[in-house]
Amino acid sequence: MSSCEFDNLTIEEKIGQLFFIGIPGPELDAETRGLIERIRPGGVCLFARNIREAGQTRKLLDDIHRISNVRPFLSLDQEGGLVDRLRRVVTPMPAADLIRSIEQAERFGSLIAEIIRILGFNMDFAPVIDVVDQRRSSFSNGLHSRAFGSTADEATELAGAFLTGITNGGVLGCLKHFPGLGASDVDSHEEMPAVGVEFDELRSTDLIPYRRLLSDHKDVAVMVAHAAYPKLDLQETDQNGTLLPSSLSFNFVSKLLRHDLGFNGVAITDDLEMGAVVKNFGIGESCKRAILGGEDMLAICASPDAIIEAFAAVHSSLLEGAITETRVDESLGRIAALKDRISEPLPFERNRLDELSRQVGDFIASLK
């Protein structure tokens, strides 16, 4: 492991680094403090329920950092449009499908990066690099406005420019949703999509942004989708014949993402409390399968009880030998390497946030 903060961690602290959790409310109250001190998570993601105004958000993130034994990833899903966690703090931001040029995409990323670093974040779960072409746009999967462009080339160029903007602004990005949800027929928040693509289509469309962007951008994580791909030989089933989602699959994470695409960075599950997972697998079993499949971090974004249950399940699996400490250390090495790239937050300046909010408004006007 490359970070000195990771030296001499207990086994419980090692397990904690595998978790990317949500917290209940807008402050570090007794419940939230207890949860963080119990789990010692590797990352914390904030949602609209946690973000009321700028000063409160910065204090919350500073407090989380202060009580963490290892510097945490502090993230949010700041895409713009439908997924805009900061609409109470700054001017609501445009959706990705309104971005038309490389220059606009990079500018958009730069604005987001400076805003969220002032607020205390160091990571953004963006950009979405799913490809939603004209045929796929008829599917009800909740991705239409969240995707950059309508072809693999456009998605690569525009999402890549956005990623350049946030990276140059000192924010870590996260490509999602691997291996591609553009052709999904339902929203994975509700149930597990069966993505009916053949491998030729996956390779020539959905994987293109990953191949190109992972080659050009090293300081980036990948979020793995909860989806089944029944037409692919990669698709696995459990002992009962239930299709495993890609997020829990050795074939998708270790073979396709790591071996075939050569990705040796941090792989994060999508939220394991989504319907795509919880309707088919328990939270503990899901976490165990995800780690064995090659995931580095387990995202559990809402229920403290689910987080505690998942932590206990991973701990038990490690003590029983179902998960080895060597396997955990592999993930810790990747997590430590990415954490070495974390930038310090910018000084909290409310006047600068106000100016950036005006700039977001000007940026939106320039898109029309």
C-alpha positions, 0 to 999 in steps of 0.5 A: 500500500502506498499511503502511510495512513494505511500502515498498521490498520487493524483487520476491522479498519481494513474492512472499513476502507472497503465501504463507501457509505451514505449518512442519515442527515445534514450534521455529524450528530451522535448517530452519524458519528457513531456510524462513522467511528464504528465502520471507519469507511473509506468513503462517504457520499452525500445526497440531497438530504445531507446538503442544505446550504454551503456552510453547513455542507463544508462543516459536515465534510470537515467534521467527517474528515476530522474523525476519520483515521484514514482520509476518506473519499468525500463524494456526491453524484453531481451530474447536473439535470436530474442528478443535481445534489447542489440545487439548494447551494448554487444555480441548478446545473444543466443535464449532460445531454445539453452539452454540445461541444468539447469546450462546453463539457470541459468548462462544465467540469471545471465549474463543478470541480471548483464549487465542490472543492470549496464545499469540501468534496474531493470526488464526483461520481461522474461522468455517466458514459453510457451510450444512449443512441436513437434506438435506445432512447425509447427505453425507460431506464432513467438515463436519457438526459444523463448521457453525453452525446448519442454515439459512442464517439460523442460520449467518449469525447464529451464525457472525456472533456468533462472528466478533464475539467474536473480532474484539472480542477483537483477532483477525482472522477468516476466513470459509470455505469460499467459495462454500459446501461444505455441499452437497459430496459428498466431503471436499476433503482427499481429492478435488475435490468436484463440488457439484451446486447450481443457481445459485438454491440457491447464491444463496438458501442458500450465499451468504447468510452471505457477503453479510450478514457481509461487509457487517457485518464489514470486517476479515475474510479469505475462504478459497476452497474447492477445489470444482467447481460443474458446474451453474453457468455460472461453472464453468471448465475448463482446456485439457484440459477438467478442471474448475477448482476455485473456488480457481483460478477467475477467475469465482468469485474475481474475478467472484462474490466481488469484483465481485458481492459487493463484497469487496475484502479478502484472499482466501486459497486453502484448502491447495493440497496438498489432494487436490482440487488436487494430484490434478489440477494441479501446485503451481506451476500451481495457484499461478499460476492462483490469482493470475491468478484473483484470490486474494491469498494461497496456502496451502501447509501441509505440505511445505517442498519444495512451498512452495519449488517454488511460490515458484519458479513464481510468481517465474518467472511474474512474470519471464516476464510471465505474472503482472504486478507490477501484479497482485501489487501489487493483492494486496499492497495488500489484504494491507497493509490487513488487516495494519494491523488486526493487534493485538499479542499479549497478555502471556504469563500462564500463570495466565490461560491456566489460568483460561481453560481452566477457563472453557472447561470451564464453557462446555461444561457450559453447553451441555448 
